[in-house]
Amino acid sequence: MASFPLLAALFFIAVSCLLSFRRRRNLPPGPFPLPIIGNMLQLGAKPHQTFAKLSNKYGPLMSIHLGSLYTVIVSSPEMAKEILHKHGQVFSGRTIAQAVHACDHDKISMGFLPVGGEWRDMRKICKEQMFSHQSMEASQGLRKQKLQQLLDFARRCSEEGRAVDIREAAFITTLNLMSATLFSMQATEFDSKVTLEFKEIIEGVATIVGVPNFADYFPVLKPFDPQGVKRRADAYFGKLLTKIEGYLDERIQFRKANPNAPKKDDFLETLVDIIQADDYNLKTDHLTHLMLDLFVGGSETNTTSIEWIMSELVMNPDKMEKLKAELKSVAGDEKIMDESQMANLPYLQAVIKEVMRIHPPGPLLLPRKAESDQMVNGYMIPKGTQVLINAWAIGRDPSIWKNPDSFEPERFLNEKIDFKGQDYELLPFGAGRRVCPGMPLANRILHMTAATLVHNFDWKLEDDSSAEADHAGELFGLAVRRAVPLRIIPVVKP
């Protein structure tokens, strides 16, 4: 018992030192951290919601301790603009999770490289070649074929009276849409186990990157990899990179054997051109890891968003009917419309924006890191600080949005707000120099997949006994998905 007063004294000394440190450095306010573990016990299963509640008390620039990782949470458009635009250079770094070290991905990936020559070259390739308007137009025929497969699958389900697991269907469709655009190939099929391995690899990479890992919060544990995160990440990343490298090598060999063959309208053809022209100071590894980023990031976020789009529409049948009417007026009896028709569908655009507001796929975006000390809004953010932008909190802020928890696409019909990184009230893809490079492709996938599903069928819940509770449930990870998968029955319209 004699040791208790000593422990108590040490605890209060630690508290006093921490408070003094906070005052001396003028750090952003936040909840008081416990020794060693910091504020980790406060996070719960839905940290984006926890941070939103805490920011109501401590303000839009709030600090917490995740183990030894000092973190600042940004929860307002004004503070987001300060971080991402005004001080974009300072906050251009990345906090890198241990899983991302798999296969040296952190040293090669555009998503995690520091802003420098290699990063700029990869960014230029994405903007001017892979995701240019010309490239998107050239590859839309490939995507249309994959949407036809989704339509055929939903029609079979309708004929058999069985429900479509929207997450599963969206995952397969997204994989195929991206595979068609990237490689001119089909990744997987509906009602087939032939390519189950490929699907499991993609899911494995997406899952392992989103797993809470103690080694990220307590660096002393990293050499021991106590949860096996790094070991499993190496396996999943390695398998996917092997596949991508195989596709690239096969195309290079085909080009050599058939120099006069017409080129395909996919990204792989662009990469072969880049490799052969040698115009960039990049290695082949940079390009294969770029493809991995696009494939995994795009498939997980697009899948999640498509499920939320259909979930919101099924739960709001008046909005569903309004969207159906608009699609009918533009597409008529055409089953799958051209991507160029998106501009004539303002209500569809409003639906997608509203889902992005309520359900940003990555609610905290990818973490930033301060590259140097920086004053923001009168507070010091020290070098090395992790910075998280709470896009979920910004999208639900009642001071910005009327009835923020209600699904009201109409709010965007007379507003010019968009999610392309210029309006800090709506940041599902981020903003500034680190804005998501795959946004042009994601934009087309979300609009066209939703249009295909809504235009061709009526939809009803397989089981509506717990519909409200199921719709409200969230599962936090790399993307925040519905906790209960959405299962709905397609009905062919008379």
N, C-alpha and C positions, 0 to 999 in steps of 0.2 A: 504493500500500500504506500510505502514511502516514495515509490517512484511516481505516483500519480501527481503530486504537486509539481514535480519536475517536468513531467510531460505537459501538464497544463500551462506551466510557465513557458515552455518551448513553443507551444501552440500559439499563445498570445503574442510572443515575440515575433513569430512568423507572420501572424495577422498584422501586427503593427508595421513590420517591415514592408509587407505587401501594400498596405494602405499608403504608407509613405512613398513607396515606389510609384504607385498610381498618381499621387498628387504631384510628385516631382516631375514625372514624365508627361503629365497632363493627358493621360490616355482616355479614350472614350469610356463613358460609364458602362456598368454592367453588373450582373449579379456576382456576389462574392464567391470566389472559388474555394473549394476544399483543398487542403494540402495534397499534393501528388496528382490526384485525379481531376482536380479543377471542377468544372461544371458538368462533367459527363453524366452524372446521375440525374441531371435535370432534363436531358435530351428526350428521353422516351423513344417510342417507336416511330414517331413522326416529327423529326427535328425541325422541319420547315415550319410546322404549325407552332411548335414550342418557341422558336425564335420570333415568330410573329407576335405571340402573346408577350414575350419579354420585351420586345421593342416598343410595345405600347407603354411600358413603364420606363424604360431606359432611353428611348429615343431611336431615331432612324440610323444612327451610327453608334453601335453597341459593341462592347468587347466581352468575350468569354474565354475561358481556358479549357481546351479539350486535351486533357492530360497536360503534356508540356508544350502543346501547340497553341500558341497565342493566336486568337482569331477575332476578326472584326466582322460584324454582320451589318449589311447595308439594306435598309428596308423602305426607302423612299426614292421616287424618281430623281429628286434633286441631288441626293447623295450618290445615287447610281451614276448620274451624269458627271459629278465631280471625279469619281473614281475611274470611270470608263472612258471619259472624253477629256476633261480638263487635265487630269493627271494620268492619262492613259499609258504614257511611257513608263512612269514609276511603277504602275500596277500591272505591267505586262507580263510579269513572271508567273510561274505556276507552282503551286504546292503539288508535289508528285507522290501519289500513293505507292506503297511498296509493290502492289500488283502490277503497276505500270512499268516497273523495272524489268518485267519479263522480256526475255529476248532483246534486252537493251532498247526497248521501245521508247523509253524516256529520252534517250540520246538521239533518236532518229525521227520520231513522230512530230509532225507539224503542230499537233495539238499541245505538245509539251516542250518543244525546243524553245530556247530563248529567242527573242526578237533580234534576228541578225541576218547575215547573208543567206544561209541555207533556208531559214524560215521565209524570207522574202521571195526567194526563188520558188518555193513550193506554193506560197500564197499566189504568186503571179500565174503559175500553171493552173491552179484552181479557177482563178477569176477569168483569165483570158483564153483558156483552152478547154478545161474540163467542164466548167459550169457557165460558159459564155452562152448568150442567147442562141447563137448559131449552132453550138454543140447540142443544146437542149432540143432545138427544133429538129436537128438531124436524127436524134435518137428516139423521138416520140413514137414512131411506128413500132419500135420494139416494146415500149411500155404498153401500147394499145393491145398488143397480142397477149400480154400477161393479164390485163384487165378482162379480156375476153375469157380467159381461163377462170378467173374469179366469178364472172357472170355465169359460166357454164356450171361451176361447182354449186353456186347458190341455187341455180335452177334445178339441179338434181336433188338438192336438199328439199326444195319446195315440193317437187313431185312425190318425194317419199315422206313428206310431212315431218321431217326431222329438223332440229335446231342447228343453227350455225354457231359454233364457238367463235365469236368475232375476233378474239385475240389470236386464236390459232389461224383463222383465215387471213387476218391482217398480217400476221407474221410471215406466212407463206407468200402472200401477195407482195409484201414489201421486199422480202428476200429476192423474189423473182423479178420485181421491177428494178431493183438495184443491180441484180446479176445481169439482167438484160442490158441495162445502161452501161455497166462497167465492163462486162465480159462478153456480151452477146450470147449468154447461155442461160439455162434454167437451173436454179439452185435446188429446188425441191418441187414436189407435186402434191396436189390434194388427194386425200384417200390413198396415200402410198407410203410405204416404209423404205423404199429403195434408197432414198437420200436422207434417211433419218440421222446419219452420222454428221452430215454437213450442218443440219439444223442444230444438233446438240453442241457442235463446236461453237457456233455463233452464240447460242444461249449461254454456253459455258464462259466465254470471254466476257459477255455483258454482265453475267451474274458475279463473277469473281472480282471484277473491277468495282462493283457496288457493295461488296461485302464489308461490313464494319471490321476493321483490322486493328487490334490493339497496338501492333508494331508501328502504325502510323501516328499514334498519339504518344507512344513511349519508345523513342528511337533506340533505346538501349536493347529493346527486344528484337530488333530487325535481324541481327545475325542468327537468331534462333528460330525465326519464322514459326512462332508457337502454334498458330492456327493453320499452318500449311498453305497460306494464301499464295506466297511467291512460288512455291513448288507447283501448285495447281495452275497458276497463271502461266508459268513457263510451258506447261503441257498444252493448254488450250491455245495460247498465242502461237506456239510452235506448229501445231497442226494446221491452223488457219493460214499462217505465213507459207507453209509448205504448199498448200493448195494454190494460193495466189501466185507464188513463184512458179508453180507448174503451169498455170494458165499463161503467164507472161513468157516463159521459155518456149511453150508450144507455139505462141503467136510469132515470136521471133524466128523460130525455125521455119514456120510456114511462110513467113515473108521472104526468107532466104531461098526457099525452094520454089516459091511462086512470085517472083519479083513483079510480074505484070498483073497479078490478080487484083480485082477491085478491093479497096479498103472497106472495112466494116465501120458502121456509125456508132462505135462505142469508145469508152475511155481507154481501154487497153490499146487500141490502135494509136491513140494520142501518146500513150506512154512509150510505145515502141518508136514512134517518130522522135520523141524527146531523147530517148537513149541513143538512137542512131545519129541524130543531129549534134548531140553533145554540146548544146548551147548553154546548159546550166551546170553550175559547179555542184552537181548532185551525184550520189551513187545510186545504183539500182535499189539498194536497201531503202533509201528514202522513199522511193516510189511505191514499193511493195507495202511498207508500213503506212504510207498515206492511204492506200487502198483499204488496208485493215481498218484504219480510223473511220473512213467513210462507210464501210460495210457494217461494222459493229454499231457505231454511233447512230447511223441512219436507220438501221433495221429496228433497234430497240426503241428509239424515240418516235419514229413514225408508227410503229405497231401500237404503242401505248396511246398515241394521239388518235389514231383511227378508232380504237375501242372507246375512248372517251367521247368522240364525236357521235358515234352511234348510240352510246349510252344516254347522252344528253337529249338526242333527238327522240329516242324511244320514250324517255321520261317526260318529254314535252311534245305531245302529239300535235299541238297546234303549230309549233315551229316546224315539225316534220312536214305537215301539209303545206305550209307556206313555201318551204324549200321545194317540195314536189311540184308545186304549181309553177315556180320559176323555171325549174329544169324542163318541164313539159313545154313551156312557152318558147324556150330556146332550142331544145334538142328535138322536140316533136316525137316521132317514133324511132328516132335513131337511138340505138342501145348504148353505144359508147361514143361520147362526143370528142371532138378534137380539143387539145389543150388550149388552142387559140381562143376557144369559146369561153374560157374562164373570165375574160374581161367583161363579158356580157351577163355575168351572174353575180350581181352585187350582194344578194342575200346569202348565197353560198360562201362568198368571201367573208361576210359578216359572221356566219356560223363558225367558220374556221378561226377567225380572230377571237370570238367569244370563248371557244374551247381553249385556245392558247392562253387567254386571260385567266380562266378559272382553273385550268389544268396544265400549266406549263410542264412539259415532259421532264425537264431537269429543273426542279423548283429552286435549287440553289446555284444553278449554272455550274460550269467548271470552276474550281477555285482559282483565285488570283493570289499573287504573292508580291509584297512590297519589295522592290529592288533597292530602295534607300529610305531613310526617314522622310516622312512627308506630313505636313500639317494639312488637315482637312476639316473644314468647319470649326476651326479653333482647337482641334484636338490633334495630338501627335500620334501618327501610326508608324511604329518603328520598323526598320528594315527587317525583313524575314517574316513579317506578320502575314498570316493567311487571311484573305478577304473573300467573303461569300456574299453574293448578291441574292437576296431573297425575292426572286421574281414572283413566287407564290404570294408572299405578303403584299407586294406592290399591286398585284392583280386583284387582291381582295380588300384593298384599303378603302373604307367608306368615305374618306375625305377626297378621293379621286373618282370613285365609281358609285353611282346611285344604285341601291339594291345590289351590293357587290356579290352576294351569294346566289343571286337569281340568274338563270340562263336567259339572257335577253340580247340576242344578236342585233335587234333593232337599234341598240345604242351606237352601233358602228355605221349605220346607213348614212347618217348625216355628219359623220366625223371623218377626218382624213388620217386618223391614227392608224399606223400599220406596225407590223412586227419585224421590220427589216433593219432595225438598229438605230433609227433616227428618233423614235418616240420612246422615252424612257419609262413611260407608264406601261409599256407592253414589251417585255424583253425575253420571250421564250428562246430566242436564238442568240442572246447576248447582244453586244454592241461594241463599237470601237474596233481597234485593229485585230482583236481576237474574236470577232463575230464569227458564227459558224459558217465555214466555207461551203457546206453542202445545202445551204438554205434554198437556192434556186431549184434544186432537185426535190427537196422535201416539200416545197410549196406546191409543186406539180403533183407529187404523189398523194398528198393529203386531199387536195381539191378533187382530183380525178377519181380516186378510190371512193371517197364519200359520194360523189355524184353518181358513180356506177351503181352503188348499193341502193341509194335512195330512189333513183330514177326508175329502176327496173322492178322494184318489189315494194309491197307493203310489209311491215315487220310487226311481229307480236312476241311478247316475252314467253319463253317456255314455261316459266313459273313466276307468277307475279305476286306470290304470297309474301315475299320479303324484298320486293323490288326497291323500295326507298332505302332500306338499310344497306342493301347490296350496292346501290349506286353511290352511297355516301362513303363506303369503305375504301381506304387507300392502303397500298403496300409500298413502303419507301424502299428505293434502291437506286440504281443508275438512272432509272426513270420511275416516276410514281405512277404505278398502274392501279387498276381496280383490284381490290382485294379478292373479290369474287368475280371470276370471268363472266363476261356478258354472253348469254346464250339466248338467241332470238330466232324465231321461225320466219323464213321468207315466204311470202304469199304472192303469187303472180297476180298482178293487177288485171281485173277483167277488161 
